[in-house]
Amino acid sequence: MTIIAELPLDLVGHEGTVAARLFAPQKRAEGPGWTCRFEIGEPISYGLNVAGESSLQALALALKGLSSALYGSEAYSAGQLGLYGEFGGYLGIPAPSIFLDEAPFPF
Protein backbone atom coordinates (compact mmCIF):
# COMPACT_ATOMS: atom_id res chain seq x y z
CA MET A 1 0.00 0.00 0.00
CA THR A 2 1.17 3.49 -0.84
CA ILE A 3 0.95 6.28 1.73
CA ILE A 4 -0.45 9.40 0.04
CA ALA A 5 -0.67 11.63 3.12
CA GLU A 6 0.83 11.57 6.60
CA LEU A 7 0.40 13.87 9.58
CA PRO A 8 2.72 13.72 12.62
CA LEU A 9 0.70 14.40 15.78
CA ASP A 10 1.89 15.09 19.32
CA LEU A 11 0.61 13.07 22.25
CA VAL A 12 1.20 14.07 25.86
CA GLY A 13 3.43 11.50 27.58
CA HIS A 14 4.53 9.86 24.31
CA GLU A 15 8.06 10.36 23.02
CA GLY A 16 8.09 11.19 19.33
CA THR A 17 5.01 11.66 17.19
CA VAL A 18 1.92 9.62 16.39
CA ALA A 19 1.53 9.15 12.63
CA ALA A 20 -1.89 9.58 11.04
CA ARG A 21 -1.70 8.03 7.56
CA LEU A 22 -3.96 7.88 4.54
CA PHE A 23 -3.23 5.28 1.87
CA ALA A 24 -3.98 5.34 -1.86
CA PRO A 25 -7.35 3.85 -2.83
CA GLN A 26 -7.23 0.35 -4.31
CA LYS A 27 -9.66 -1.42 -6.63
CA ARG A 28 -11.42 -4.24 -4.82
CA ALA A 29 -10.20 -7.68 -5.86
CA GLU A 30 -13.73 -9.10 -5.75
CA GLY A 31 -16.62 -7.21 -7.29
CA PRO A 32 -17.00 -3.52 -8.04
CA GLY A 33 -15.82 -0.66 -5.86
CA TRP A 34 -12.74 0.64 -4.13
CA THR A 35 -11.23 0.64 -0.65
CA CYS A 36 -9.04 3.21 1.04
CA ARG A 37 -7.19 2.64 4.32
CA PHE A 38 -6.28 5.01 7.10
CA GLU A 39 -4.17 4.29 10.16
CA ILE A 40 -3.24 6.04 13.38
CA GLY A 41 0.07 4.85 14.83
CA GLU A 42 1.00 3.73 18.32
CA PRO A 43 0.00 4.13 21.04
CA ILE A 44 -3.47 4.89 19.62
CA SER A 45 -3.10 2.03 17.11
CA TYR A 46 -6.23 2.25 15.00
CA GLY A 47 -6.86 1.55 11.33
CA LEU A 48 -9.78 0.95 9.01
CA ASN A 49 -10.44 0.03 5.37
CA VAL A 50 -13.19 2.24 3.99
CA ALA A 51 -15.22 1.22 0.93
CA GLY A 52 -16.58 3.43 -1.84
CA GLU A 53 -18.17 3.09 -5.25
CA SER A 54 -15.31 5.08 -6.80
CA SER A 55 -11.74 5.76 -5.77
CA LEU A 56 -12.62 9.38 -5.00
CA GLN A 57 -15.55 8.40 -2.79
CA ALA A 58 -13.41 5.86 -0.91
CA LEU A 59 -10.69 8.50 -0.42
CA ALA A 60 -13.14 11.15 0.82
CA LEU A 61 -14.80 8.72 3.23
CA ALA A 62 -11.43 7.51 4.54
CA LEU A 63 -10.37 11.12 5.24
CA LYS A 64 -13.62 11.71 7.13
CA GLY A 65 -13.11 8.43 9.01
CA LEU A 66 -9.57 9.43 9.97
CA SER A 67 -10.81 12.80 11.14
CA SER A 68 -13.60 11.18 13.18
CA ALA A 69 -11.18 8.74 14.79
CA LEU A 70 -8.81 11.56 15.78
CA TYR A 71 -11.35 14.11 17.05
CA GLY A 72 -13.39 11.35 18.69
CA SER A 73 -10.42 9.81 20.50
CA GLU A 74 -10.02 9.81 24.27
CA ALA A 75 -6.65 11.53 23.82
CA TYR A 76 -8.23 14.48 21.97
CA SER A 77 -11.10 14.73 24.47
CA ALA A 78 -8.55 14.85 27.31
CA GLY A 79 -6.59 17.63 25.59
CA GLN A 80 -3.60 15.33 25.08
CA LEU A 81 -3.55 15.08 21.27
CA GLY A 82 -2.19 18.00 19.31
CA LEU A 83 -0.25 19.43 16.43
CA TYR A 84 3.06 21.31 16.66
CA GLY A 85 2.94 21.44 20.46
CA GLU A 86 -0.61 22.84 20.65
CA PHE A 87 -3.02 20.42 22.33
CA GLY A 88 -6.81 20.09 22.15
CA GLY A 89 -7.24 22.32 19.09
CA TYR A 90 -7.01 21.98 15.33
CA LEU A 91 -5.30 18.77 14.20
CA GLY A 92 -4.54 19.81 10.64
CA ILE A 93 -7.64 18.24 9.09
CA PRO A 94 -11.25 19.40 9.35
CA ALA A 95 -13.56 17.70 11.81
CA PRO A 96 -16.87 16.15 10.74
CA SER A 97 -19.79 18.39 11.74
CA ILE A 98 -20.89 15.91 14.42
CA PHE A 99 -17.83 17.02 16.45
CA LEU A 100 -18.54 20.78 16.36
CA ASP A 101 -19.03 20.89 20.13
CA GLU A 102 -15.59 19.35 20.71
CA ALA A 103 -13.68 20.54 17.63
CA PRO A 104 -15.03 23.63 15.85
CA PHE A 105 -13.10 23.02 12.65
CA PRO A 106 -15.73 21.56 10.26
CA PHE A 107 -15.45 19.95 6.83
N, C-alpha and C positions, 0 to 999 in steps of 0.2 A: 504494500500500500504506500502511496505517495502522500506525504504531508504537504498540504497546500497553504496552511496558515498555522502559526504557533504564537502563543501569547505567554510570556513568563510572568507568573503571578507571585506575589509575596504572601507568606503565611506566617503569622506570629508563632514563634517557637520552633520553626522549621528552618534549618540551615539551607541556603540555596533557594531556588525558585520552584514553583509548581507549574508544570507545563500544561497549558490547555491547547489541544491540537485538533485540527480539522483535516480530514483526509479527502483526497480526490474521490468523487463519485465513481462507482463501478457498475457496469451492466450486470444485472442478475444472471447467474449461470442457468437457472431454471425459470422459464416463463418471462413475461414482459416486466419492465420496470428497472429501477436503479436503486442502489443503496449508497449511503454516505456515512462514514464513521466519524465520531468525535471521541476524544479521550481527555480525561483530566488525570494528571500524574499523581504519584505518591506525595503525601500520605492520603489524599482524598480518594484516589484510585477508583475512577468511575469511567465507563465507556459504554457506547451504545451505537448500534447500526440502525440508521434511519432509512426507511423506504420511501420512494417517490415514483410517480409515473414517468417523470423525466429526470435527467441528471440535474437540471436546474432546481426542480422542486425538491429533490432529495438533498441537495446542497443547502437550500434555504431552510428546510426543516431541520437539518442537522445543526445549522448555526443557531436557530431558535432553541433547539434542545440543549446545546452547549450553554447558551445563555441562561436558560431555565435552571440547569444543573448548578451553575455557578452562583447565581443570585438566590437560588433556593437552598443553598447549602447551609449547614449549621455554622460553618466557619464564617460565611458572609454575615449571617444573622447575628453572630457574636462579635462582629467588627474585627475579625482576625484575618480576613482575606482582603488583599489589596493589590494596588498597582503602583510601582515606583515609590514605595514607602508610605503611601496614603492608604489607610484602611477604612473599610465600610462605605466607600463611595463608588465612583464609576470604575468599572473593570475593563474598559477599553472596547467593550461591545455593548450594544443596546440591550436593555432588559425587555422581555415580553411585558405587555401591558398589565398582565395579572399581578406583576410585582411592583406596581407603581407606589404602593404604600411603603415598601422596603427599599426600592431602588428607582428613584424618579428619573430614569434615563431610557425612555421607551423606544421601541422599534418604530 
